[in-house]
Amino acid sequence: MTFELGVHSFGNTPRTADRGYGPTAQAVRDALEAARLADEVGLDFFGFGEHHTASMPLSSPTSMVTAAAATTARIRLGTAVSVLSTDDPIRVFEQLAIADAIAPGRIEAVAGRGSSTITFDLFDFDEADYDMLYASKLDLLLAVNAGHKVSFTGPHRRKPLHETTVYPRPQQPLPIWLGSGGSPNSVLRAAELGVPLFIGVLGGTPQHWARYGHAYRQAWDQVGHPADAARIAVAVHGFVGPDNTTAKATYLRHELDMFTTGAAEAGRPPMTPTGREHDLRPGGMVFAGSPEEVADRIIDLHQLLGHDRQILQMDVGAMPHGEVLRSIELLGTEVAPLVRKALD
């Protein structure tokens, strides 16, 4: 199977001269432009995440996927992730099926629990139901994707479904990944359900995350799924610049701004990860550097983890859009050929 490389975004609202926010609509337009460029430079996947804040305003990833489907030609597109705990799985499926009608065979979904509880208040759900909502809604999403005439009874629904078909139907069942931030339970659940595993990574080491990959494949084999069907994707922070010094300094500055802003928007104390610059070096999990270093580090991680796809979040902390686009261009034109030569 060919190794896939790509980008993901939660949106990146530009800042004004007084450090306020510019129009959040610009973040939407910028993310769509980034997806078009990723397609043009030959990358394999572009994912749209879900956040509901002024700094990262892509609150409807399925809408973003549909818009990108109409303006790209080849690249695979997906949610990365849809916060399924507080969304409707049938609507998620319907919206992505429409995107698949526009871009047949190029649409995917990553279904996650969510990394914060902000959507529970926003959409009037009880945080105490977190685990139940995610498990039940994931089961329903997989059921309506699998085929026609679904009968379903789950704790998140007041009324059962009986012999129900959800329309439109995609050209073929959509690839649906289980999104995990590293919970061992979610890794095992992905294997039990027979779905690919999508791991969102903010820190740690390649050796640490390799253990999750090994656990997933071991559980996959124990269930009895075909060994060659197990797939792992990794979403990381990353940035490609003309040289290591410039790339690392640029990304670190904007990433630390993102952490500070994100904490303030969530009502938490300022968050500045200690020694974050070490995560940008070989042995860390922030893939910032020259094309050669980023390629070498992706290859090294693959040798440990054996993952099939890696996507980078570049547009953090109000990074200027031009710098984001240049990084995407370098990822597609310089990093990808080096990685593919080594791994394919």
C-alpha positions as CSV (number, residue, x, y, z in Angstrom):
1,M,0.0,0.0,0.0
2,T,1.3,3.4,-1.0
3,F,2.3,5.7,1.9
4,E,0.1,8.9,2.0
5,L,1.1,12.3,3.0
6,G,-1.1,15.3,3.6
7,V,-2.3,18.3,5.6
8,H,-5.1,19.1,8.1
9,S,-6.5,22.3,9.4
10,F,-8.8,23.6,12.1
11,G,-8.8,27.1,10.5
12,N,-6.5,29.9,11.3
13,T,-8.1,33.3,11.8
14,P,-5.8,36.2,10.8
15,R,-4.9,38.8,13.5
16,T,-5.2,42.5,13.3
17,A,-2.5,45.0,14.1
18,D,-3.8,45.3,17.7
19,R,-3.7,41.4,18.1
20,G,-7.4,41.1,17.8
21,Y,-9.1,38.7,15.3
22,G,-9.8,39.5,11.7
23,P,-12.8,37.9,10.0
24,T,-13.3,34.3,10.8
25,A,-14.7,33.9,7.3
26,Q,-11.2,34.5,6.0
27,A,-10.1,31.4,7.8
28,V,-12.6,29.4,5.9
29,R,-11.5,30.7,2.6
30,D,-7.8,30.2,3.5
31,A,-8.4,26.6,4.4
32,L,-10.1,25.9,1.1
33,E,-7.3,27.6,-0.8
34,A,-4.8,25.4,1.1
35,A,-6.8,22.3,0.1
36,R,-6.7,23.4,-3.6
37,L,-2.9,23.9,-3.4
38,A,-2.4,20.5,-1.7
39,D,-4.3,18.9,-4.6
40,E,-2.2,20.8,-7.1
41,V,1.2,19.8,-5.6
42,G,0.3,16.1,-5.5
43,L,-0.4,15.5,-1.8
44,D,-2.7,12.6,-1.0
45,F,-5.1,13.9,1.7
46,F,-6.5,17.1,3.2
47,G,-8.5,16.9,6.4
48,F,-10.7,19.5,8.0
49,G,-10.9,19.4,11.8
50,E,-13.7,20.7,14.1
51,H,-13.2,23.6,16.5
52,H,-15.7,26.2,17.7
53,T,-13.4,29.1,18.6
54,A,-12.4,32.5,17.2
55,S,-8.9,31.4,16.5
56,M,-9.8,28.1,14.9
57,P,-13.3,28.4,13.5
58,L,-13.9,25.4,11.2
59,S,-16.9,24.3,13.2
60,S,-18.5,22.2,10.4
61,P,-15.9,19.9,8.8
62,T,-18.5,18.1,6.6
63,S,-19.3,21.5,5.0
64,M,-15.6,22.1,4.4
65,V,-15.2,18.7,2.8
66,T,-18.2,19.4,0.5
67,A,-16.8,22.8,-0.6
68,A,-13.4,21.3,-1.2
69,A,-14.8,18.4,-3.2
70,A,-16.2,20.9,-5.7
71,T,-12.8,22.7,-6.2
72,T,-10.3,19.9,-6.2
73,A,-9.6,17.1,-8.8
74,R,-7.6,14.3,-7.2
75,I,-6.9,14.6,-3.5
76,R,-8.7,12.6,-0.9
77,L,-10.7,14.7,1.5
78,G,-12.2,14.0,5.0
79,T,-13.1,15.2,8.4
80,A,-10.2,15.1,10.8
81,V,-12.1,14.9,13.1
82,S,-15.9,15.1,13.3
83,V,-16.8,15.4,17.0
84,L,-19.3,12.6,16.9
85,S,-20.3,12.8,20.5
86,T,-22.2,16.0,19.9
87,D,-23.1,15.6,16.3
88,D,-25.8,13.6,14.5
89,P,-24.3,10.5,12.8
90,I,-27.0,10.3,10.2
91,R,-26.4,14.0,9.2
92,V,-22.7,13.4,9.1
93,F,-23.2,10.5,6.8
94,E,-25.7,12.4,4.6
95,Q,-23.4,15.4,4.2
96,L,-20.4,13.3,3.3
97,A,-22.4,11.2,0.9
98,I,-23.3,14.4,-0.9
99,A,-19.6,15.3,-1.0
100,D,-18.9,11.8,-2.4
101,A,-21.4,12.5,-5.2
102,I,-19.3,15.5,-6.1
103,A,-16.0,13.8,-5.8
104,P,-16.7,10.0,-6.1
105,G,-14.3,7.8,-4.1
106,R,-12.4,10.7,-2.6
107,I,-14.4,11.3,0.7
108,E,-13.6,9.9,4.1
109,A,-14.5,10.6,7.8
110,V,-12.7,10.4,11.0
111,A,-15.1,10.1,13.9
112,G,-13.7,11.2,17.3
113,R,-15.0,11.8,20.8
114,G,-13.6,15.3,20.9
115,S,-10.6,16.8,22.8
116,S,-12.6,19.2,24.9
117,T,-16.2,19.5,26.2
118,I,-17.0,22.9,24.6
119,T,-19.5,21.3,22.3
120,F,-21.6,19.8,25.1
121,D,-22.8,23.2,26.3
122,L,-23.0,24.6,22.8
123,F,-25.3,21.8,21.6
124,D,-27.1,21.1,24.9
125,F,-25.7,17.7,25.7
126,D,-24.8,16.3,29.1
127,E,-21.1,15.9,29.6
128,A,-21.8,12.9,31.9
129,D,-23.0,11.1,28.7
130,Y,-19.7,11.6,26.9
131,D,-18.8,7.9,26.5
132,M,-22.3,6.6,25.9
133,L,-23.0,9.2,23.2
134,Y,-19.8,8.5,21.3
135,A,-20.1,4.7,21.4
136,S,-23.7,4.7,20.4
137,K,-23.4,7.3,17.6
138,L,-20.3,5.6,16.2
139,D,-22.2,2.3,16.0
140,L,-25.0,4.0,14.1
141,L,-22.6,5.8,11.7
142,L,-21.0,2.6,10.8
143,A,-24.3,0.9,10.4
144,V,-25.8,3.5,8.0
145,N,-22.6,3.5,6.0
146,A,-22.5,-0.3,5.7
147,G,-25.7,-0.7,3.7
148,H,-29.4,-0.3,3.2
149,K,-32.3,-1.1,5.5
150,V,-30.7,-0.4,8.9
151,S,-32.4,-1.4,12.1
152,F,-30.8,0.2,15.1
153,T,-31.6,0.6,18.8
154,G,-29.1,2.6,20.8
155,P,-29.1,4.6,24.1
156,H,-28.6,8.0,22.4
157,R,-31.9,7.6,20.5
158,R,-35.4,7.9,21.8
159,K,-36.9,6.0,18.9
160,P,-35.3,3.0,17.1
161,L,-34.7,2.7,13.4
162,H,-36.4,-0.1,11.5
163,E,-35.4,-1.1,8.0
164,T,-34.3,2.5,7.3
165,T,-32.1,3.5,4.3
166,V,-30.3,6.8,4.5
167,Y,-29.9,8.7,1.3
168,P,-28.0,9.7,-0.8
169,R,-25.8,6.6,-1.0
170,P,-22.1,7.0,-1.7
171,Q,-20.6,5.3,-4.7
172,Q,-19.2,2.8,-2.2
173,P,-19.1,2.7,1.6
174,L,-17.1,5.6,2.9
175,P,-13.8,4.9,4.7
176,I,-14.5,5.7,8.4
177,W,-11.6,6.0,10.8
178,L,-11.8,6.0,14.5
179,G,-10.1,9.1,15.9
180,S,-8.0,8.7,19.1
181,G,-5.9,11.0,21.1
182,G,-4.0,8.0,22.5
183,S,-6.6,6.3,24.7
184,P,-5.8,2.5,24.9
185,N,-9.5,1.8,25.0
186,S,-10.1,3.6,21.7
187,V,-7.2,1.7,20.1
188,L,-8.7,-1.6,21.1
189,R,-12.2,-0.4,20.0
190,A,-10.9,0.4,16.5
191,A,-9.5,-3.1,16.2
192,E,-12.7,-4.7,17.5
193,L,-14.9,-2.8,15.1
194,G,-12.5,-3.5,12.2
195,V,-12.0,0.2,11.3
196,P,-8.8,2.1,10.6
197,L,-7.1,4.0,13.5
198,F,-6.4,7.7,13.3
199,I,-4.1,9.0,16.0
200,G,-4.0,12.7,16.9
201,V,-0.5,13.6,18.3
202,L,0.6,16.7,20.1
203,G,3.8,15.4,21.8
204,G,5.7,12.4,23.0
205,T,8.2,10.3,21.1
206,P,8.1,8.0,18.1
207,Q,8.8,5.1,20.4
208,H,5.8,5.9,22.6
209,W,3.4,6.1,19.6
210,A,4.8,3.0,18.1
211,R,3.5,1.0,21.1
212,Y,-0.1,2.1,20.1
213,G,0.4,0.9,16.6
214,H,1.7,-2.5,17.8
215,A,-1.2,-2.8,20.3
216,Y,-3.7,-2.0,17.5
217,R,-2.3,-4.5,15.1
218,Q,-2.0,-7.2,17.8
219,A,-5.7,-6.7,18.8
220,W,-6.6,-6.6,15.1
221,D,-5.0,-10.0,14.6
222,Q,-6.6,-11.5,17.7
223,V,-10.1,-10.5,16.4
224,G,-9.3,-12.2,13.1
225,H,-9.5,-9.4,10.7
226,P,-7.3,-9.7,7.5
227,A,-3.8,-8.5,8.4
228,D,-3.4,-6.3,5.4
229,A,-6.5,-4.4,6.1
230,A,-5.2,-2.7,9.3
231,R,-4.5,1.0,8.6
232,I,-3.0,3.7,10.8
233,A,-2.9,7.4,10.2
234,V,-1.1,10.0,12.3
235,A,-2.0,13.6,12.6
236,V,0.9,15.8,13.9
237,H,1.9,19.4,14.1
238,G,4.5,20.2,11.4
239,F,5.9,22.8,9.1
240,V,8.3,22.8,6.2
241,G,10.7,25.7,5.6
242,P,13.7,26.4,3.4
243,D,16.1,25.4,6.3
244,N,15.9,23.9,9.7
245,T,16.7,27.1,11.7
246,T,14.1,29.2,10.0
247,A,11.4,26.5,9.9
248,K,11.7,25.6,13.6
249,A,11.8,29.1,14.8
250,T,8.8,30.1,12.7
251,Y,6.7,27.2,13.7
252,L,7.6,27.3,17.4
253,R,6.7,31.0,17.7
254,H,3.2,30.5,16.2
255,E,2.6,27.2,17.9
256,L,3.2,28.7,21.4
257,D,0.8,31.5,20.4
258,M,-1.8,28.9,19.6
259,F,-1.4,27.2,22.9
260,T,-1.8,30.5,24.8
261,T,-4.8,31.6,22.7
262,G,-6.4,28.2,23.0
263,A,-6.1,28.1,26.7
264,A,-7.6,31.6,27.0
265,E,-10.6,30.6,24.7
266,A,-11.3,27.6,26.9
267,G,-11.1,29.6,30.1
268,R,-7.9,27.8,31.3
269,P,-4.7,29.3,32.6
270,P,-2.1,30.1,30.0
271,M,-0.4,26.9,28.6
272,T,3.2,27.0,27.6
273,P,4.6,23.5,27.2
274,T,7.9,23.2,28.9
275,G,10.8,22.5,26.6
276,R,8.6,22.5,23.5
277,E,11.6,23.2,21.3
278,H,12.8,19.7,22.0
279,D,9.7,18.2,20.3
280,L,10.7,19.9,17.1
281,R,14.0,18.0,16.9
282,P,14.6,14.5,15.8
283,G,13.2,12.2,18.5
284,G,10.2,14.5,19.0
285,M,6.8,14.5,17.4
286,V,6.6,18.0,15.9
287,F,7.7,17.7,12.3
288,A,9.2,21.1,11.6
289,G,12.3,21.6,9.6
290,S,13.8,21.6,6.1
291,P,12.4,19.3,3.5
292,E,15.2,16.8,4.0
293,E,14.8,16.6,7.8
294,V,11.0,16.4,7.7
295,A,11.2,13.6,5.2
296,D,13.8,11.7,7.2
297,R,11.7,12.0,10.4
298,I,8.6,10.7,8.6
299,I,10.5,7.8,7.3
300,D,12.0,7.0,10.7
301,L,8.5,7.2,12.3
302,H,7.1,4.8,9.7
303,Q,9.9,2.3,10.4
304,L,8.8,2.2,14.1
305,L,5.0,2.6,13.7
306,G,4.3,1.2,10.2
307,H,1.6,3.8,9.6
308,D,0.0,4.3,6.2
309,R,-0.7,8.1,6.3
310,Q,0.7,11.2,8.0
311,I,-0.9,14.6,7.9
312,L,0.6,17.9,9.3
313,Q,-1.2,20.8,10.8
314,M,0.7,23.9,9.7
315,D,-1.6,26.8,10.1
316,V,-1.3,27.5,13.8
317,G,-1.2,30.6,15.9
318,A,-2.2,33.1,13.2
319,M,0.7,32.1,11.0
320,P,0.6,34.2,7.8
321,H,-1.3,32.4,5.1
322,G,1.5,32.9,2.6
323,E,3.9,31.0,4.8
324,V,1.3,28.2,5.2
325,L,0.9,27.9,1.4
326,R,4.7,27.8,0.9
327,S,5.0,25.0,3.5
328,I,2.3,23.0,1.7
329,E,4.1,23.5,-1.6
330,L,7.4,22.2,-0.1
331,L,5.6,19.3,1.5
332,G,4.2,18.2,-1.9
333,T,7.1,19.0,-4.2
334,E,10.2,18.2,-2.0
335,V,9.2,16.2,1.1
336,A,6.7,13.8,-0.6
337,P,9.1,12.6,-3.4
338,L,11.8,11.8,-0.8
339,V,9.3,9.9,1.4
340,R,7.7,8.0,-1.5
341,K,11.1,7.0,-2.9
342,A,12.1,5.5,0.5
343,L,8.8,3.8,1.4
344,D,7.0,2.8,-1.8
